[in-house]
Amino acid sequence: MALNKEQKKWVEMQLKAHKHLKYEVNIKLDQKNILERFSVHSNVLRPDKMTALVLAKWLFQNKNLYFNKVVIDMGCGSGIQGVVMELRK
């Protein structure tokens, strides 16, 4: 199934957004907790621009789901979910 014009535009916009140099960003998880100077390597999916941030915040608030469990964060992103889970164990 081919993408329609609007879907293709969205995909191209997302691909363009992820062509970047390494940078650091402060990630606000809640009112009190911030991941300061979180490092995002070049051409990696940007946690500050994607749903990765929503999931990281959700994981931060719901540690009971993974507390005392072994987890793995594997993919093409920054690893923010794994970092958050390690901080909350």
Rosetta constraint file for C-alpha pairs under 8 A:
AtomPair CA 3 CA 7 HARMONIC 5.61 0.50
AtomPair CA 3 CA 8 HARMONIC 5.70 0.50
AtomPair CA 4 CA 8 HARMONIC 6.12 0.50
AtomPair CA 5 CA 9 HARMONIC 6.20 0.50
AtomPair CA 6 CA 10 HARMONIC 6.31 0.50
AtomPair CA 7 CA 11 HARMONIC 6.25 0.50
AtomPair CA 8 CA 12 HARMONIC 6.15 0.50
AtomPair CA 9 CA 13 HARMONIC 6.15 0.50
AtomPair CA 10 CA 14 HARMONIC 6.24 0.50
AtomPair CA 11 CA 15 HARMONIC 6.20 0.50
AtomPair CA 12 CA 16 HARMONIC 6.14 0.50
AtomPair CA 13 CA 17 HARMONIC 6.24 0.50
AtomPair CA 14 CA 18 HARMONIC 6.56 0.50
AtomPair CA 15 CA 19 HARMONIC 6.86 0.50
AtomPair CA 18 CA 43 HARMONIC 5.25 0.50
AtomPair CA 18 CA 44 HARMONIC 6.20 0.50
AtomPair CA 18 CA 45 HARMONIC 5.61 0.50
AtomPair CA 18 CA 46 HARMONIC 6.44 0.50
AtomPair CA 19 CA 42 HARMONIC 7.08 0.50
AtomPair CA 19 CA 43 HARMONIC 4.79 0.50
AtomPair CA 19 CA 44 HARMONIC 7.76 0.50
AtomPair CA 20 CA 42 HARMONIC 5.33 0.50
AtomPair CA 20 CA 43 HARMONIC 5.36 0.50
AtomPair CA 20 CA 44 HARMONIC 7.97 0.50
AtomPair CA 21 CA 41 HARMONIC 6.83 0.50
AtomPair CA 21 CA 42 HARMONIC 4.31 0.50
AtomPair CA 21 CA 43 HARMONIC 6.76 0.50
AtomPair CA 22 CA 39 HARMONIC 7.24 0.50
AtomPair CA 22 CA 40 HARMONIC 5.59 0.50
AtomPair CA 22 CA 41 HARMONIC 4.27 0.50
AtomPair CA 22 CA 42 HARMONIC 4.30 0.50
AtomPair CA 22 CA 43 HARMONIC 7.80 0.50
AtomPair CA 23 CA 39 HARMONIC 5.89 0.50
AtomPair CA 23 CA 40 HARMONIC 5.43 0.50
AtomPair CA 23 CA 41 HARMONIC 6.61 0.50
AtomPair CA 23 CA 42 HARMONIC 7.56 0.50
AtomPair CA 24 CA 37 HARMONIC 4.87 0.50
AtomPair CA 24 CA 38 HARMONIC 5.17 0.50
AtomPair CA 24 CA 39 HARMONIC 4.44 0.50
AtomPair CA 24 CA 40 HARMONIC 6.01 0.50
AtomPair CA 25 CA 36 HARMONIC 6.87 0.50
AtomPair CA 25 CA 37 HARMONIC 4.96 0.50
AtomPair CA 25 CA 38 HARMONIC 5.18 0.50
AtomPair CA 25 CA 39 HARMONIC 6.66 0.50
AtomPair CA 25 CA 40 HARMONIC 7.74 0.50
AtomPair CA 25 CA 48 HARMONIC 7.69 0.50
AtomPair CA 26 CA 34 HARMONIC 6.46 0.50
AtomPair CA 26 CA 35 HARMONIC 5.60 0.50
AtomPair CA 26 CA 36 HARMONIC 4.55 0.50
AtomPair CA 26 CA 37 HARMONIC 5.13 0.50
AtomPair CA 26 CA 38 HARMONIC 5.93 0.50
AtomPair CA 27 CA 34 HARMONIC 5.42 0.50
AtomPair CA 27 CA 35 HARMONIC 4.92 0.50
AtomPair CA 27 CA 36 HARMONIC 6.51 0.50
AtomPair CA 27 CA 37 HARMONIC 7.89 0.50
AtomPair CA 27 CA 38 HARMONIC 6.88 0.50
AtomPair CA 27 CA 48 HARMONIC 7.06 0.50
AtomPair CA 27 CA 53 HARMONIC 8.00 0.50
AtomPair CA 28 CA 33 HARMONIC 6.23 0.50
AtomPair CA 28 CA 34 HARMONIC 4.38 0.50
AtomPair CA 28 CA 35 HARMONIC 6.43 0.50
AtomPair CA 29 CA 33 HARMONIC 5.51 0.50
AtomPair CA 29 CA 34 HARMONIC 5.64 0.50
AtomPair CA 29 CA 35 HARMONIC 7.38 0.50
AtomPair CA 29 CA 56 HARMONIC 7.39 0.50
AtomPair CA 29 CA 57 HARMONIC 5.15 0.50
AtomPair CA 29 CA 60 HARMONIC 7.02 0.50
AtomPair CA 30 CA 34 HARMONIC 7.18 0.50
AtomPair CA 30 CA 57 HARMONIC 7.25 0.50
AtomPair CA 39 CA 78 HARMONIC 7.99 0.50
AtomPair CA 40 CA 44 HARMONIC 6.76 0.50
AtomPair CA 40 CA 46 HARMONIC 6.89 0.50
AtomPair CA 40 CA 78 HARMONIC 5.92 0.50
AtomPair CA 41 CA 78 HARMONIC 7.33 0.50
AtomPair CA 44 CA 76 HARMONIC 6.57 0.50
AtomPair CA 44 CA 77 HARMONIC 5.52 0.50
AtomPair CA 44 CA 78 HARMONIC 6.29 0.50
AtomPair CA 45 CA 50 HARMONIC 7.57 0.50
AtomPair CA 45 CA 76 HARMONIC 6.63 0.50
AtomPair CA 45 CA 77 HARMONIC 4.74 0.50
AtomPair CA 45 CA 78 HARMONIC 6.46 0.50
AtomPair CA 46 CA 50 HARMONIC 6.19 0.50
AtomPair CA 46 CA 52 HARMONIC 8.00 0.50
AtomPair CA 46 CA 77 HARMONIC 7.02 0.50
AtomPair CA 46 CA 78 HARMONIC 6.91 0.50
AtomPair CA 47 CA 51 HARMONIC 7.15 0.50
AtomPair CA 47 CA 52 HARMONIC 5.10 0.50
AtomPair CA 47 CA 53 HARMONIC 5.32 0.50
AtomPair CA 47 CA 77 HARMONIC 7.39 0.50
AtomPair CA 47 CA 78 HARMONIC 6.62 0.50
AtomPair CA 47 CA 80 HARMONIC 7.08 0.50
AtomPair CA 48 CA 52 HARMONIC 7.57 0.50
AtomPair CA 48 CA 53 HARMONIC 5.97 0.50
AtomPair CA 49 CA 53 HARMONIC 7.56 0.50
AtomPair CA 50 CA 54 HARMONIC 7.87 0.50
AtomPair CA 51 CA 55 HARMONIC 6.40 0.50
AtomPair CA 52 CA 56 HARMONIC 6.04 0.50
AtomPair CA 52 CA 80 HARMONIC 7.36 0.50
AtomPair CA 52 CA 81 HARMONIC 7.45 0.50
AtomPair CA 53 CA 57 HARMONIC 6.17 0.50
AtomPair CA 53 CA 80 HARMONIC 7.84 0.50
AtomPair CA 54 CA 58 HARMONIC 6.22 0.50
AtomPair CA 55 CA 59 HARMONIC 6.07 0.50
AtomPair CA 55 CA 81 HARMONIC 7.18 0.50
AtomPair CA 56 CA 60 HARMONIC 6.10 0.50
AtomPair CA 56 CA 80 HARMONIC 6.50 0.50
AtomPair CA 56 CA 81 HARMONIC 5.11 0.50
AtomPair CA 56 CA 84 HARMONIC 6.39 0.50
AtomPair CA 57 CA 61 HARMONIC 6.38 0.50
AtomPair CA 58 CA 62 HARMONIC 6.16 0.50
AtomPair CA 59 CA 63 HARMONIC 6.06 0.50
AtomPair CA 59 CA 81 HARMONIC 7.26 0.50
AtomPair CA 59 CA 84 HARMONIC 7.07 0.50
AtomPair CA 59 CA 85 HARMONIC 6.82 0.50
AtomPair CA 60 CA 84 HARMONIC 6.11 0.50
AtomPair CA 60 CA 85 HARMONIC 6.89 0.50
AtomPair CA 60 CA 88 HARMONIC 6.71 0.50
AtomPair CA 63 CA 67 HARMONIC 5.62 0.50
AtomPair CA 63 CA 85 HARMONIC 7.22 0.50
AtomPair CA 63 CA 88 HARMONIC 6.32 0.50
AtomPair CA 63 CA 89 HARMONIC 7.17 0.50
AtomPair CA 66 CA 70 HARMONIC 7.66 0.50
AtomPair CA 66 CA 71 HARMONIC 7.49 0.50
AtomPair CA 66 CA 85 HARMONIC 7.63 0.50
AtomPair CA 66 CA 89 HARMONIC 7.91 0.50
AtomPair CA 67 CA 88 HARMONIC 7.82 0.50
AtomPair CA 67 CA 89 HARMONIC 5.55 0.50
AtomPair CA 68 CA 89 HARMONIC 6.82 0.50
AtomPair CA 71 CA 82 HARMONIC 7.70 0.50
AtomPair CA 72 CA 82 HARMONIC 6.74 0.50
AtomPair CA 73 CA 79 HARMONIC 6.27 0.50
AtomPair CA 73 CA 81 HARMONIC 6.58 0.50
AtomPair CA 73 CA 82 HARMONIC 5.17 0.50
AtomPair CA 74 CA 79 HARMONIC 7.44 0.50
AtomPair CA 75 CA 79 HARMONIC 7.95 0.50
AtomPair CA 79 CA 83 HARMONIC 6.35 0.50
AtomPair CA 80 CA 84 HARMONIC 6.12 0.50
AtomPair CA 81 CA 85 HARMONIC 6.18 0.50
AtomPair CA 82 CA 86 HARMONIC 6.12 0.50
AtomPair CA 83 CA 87 HARMONIC 6.25 0.50
AtomPair CA 84 CA 88 HARMONIC 6.32 0.50
AtomPair CA 85 CA 89 HARMONIC 6.22 0.50
